[in-house]
Amino acid sequence: MKRRQNVLHHARELAKFTRLKIKHVALCLTLSSLGAAAATLKIELPRELETFPTGAGAELANTHCLICHSADYVKIQPPLARAAWKASVLKMQQKYGAAIPEDQVDPLANYLVRTFGTEKNSPVANKSGETNTKSVPNATGSSAQVNDGVKLVAKLGCVGCHTVEKKIVGPAFKDVAAKYAGRDDAQEKVSHQITHGGGGAWGTIPMPPFPQISAAEIATLANWILASNQPKTGR
């Protein structure tokens, strides 16, 4: 009788253990399947604007605005009037230290109000239709090269971050030229930096990319920068 009770007790314990084992295996399979599902879960966020939409003044926005925030940050703002956009540009310049030259404040505000504000899709409001080159630093080289380089530097707003002689936000052009002097890949390196931007080589503040610039303009600008540390010839 006692032996029979022991056998029954053992059978019940074995059945209990088996049920626990089955539950454990089922739980492991469930967790495994959940883990597999989680591993294959793919979340796609809306694509961020890498640069500002094309238009007269877009190069100024790419130069001055992308240093601190994305183009999407501007895109989600309410459709402000010209005065409000100019006030915002001045705030960035005066309060937050954005290196925006005075003669580029109005062109930048014009671009913002035409692209994101109350004058969206309106004709270009640049009265002169010309690029201001007064604040563009000088560099050496042939007369044609200097003139073409100066025009591009003004058009792209490079003087907001660079000068020939000293570092502002980004390195001095002569320092860039000195770094790559004598290298066969100098133009390739400088051209790549202009097109794709980047950071780390000259400080913590990244340079925004300029993919909208043509290959010919990139080559002209790279040549002009690389000539920045050459002795002046008086030409």
Secondary structure as UniProt FT lines:
FT   HELIX           2..40
FT   TURN            56..57
FT   HELIX           58..64
FT   TURN            65..68
FT   HELIX           71..75
FT   HELIX           82..94
FT   HELIX           102..104
FT   HELIX           105..115
FT   TURN            118..121
FT   TURN            134..135
FT   HELIX           143..156
FT   HELIX           158..160
FT   HELIX           173..180
FT   TURN            181..182
FT   TURN            184..185
FT   HELIX           186..196
FT   TURN            211..212
FT   HELIX           215..226
FT   TURN            227..229
//
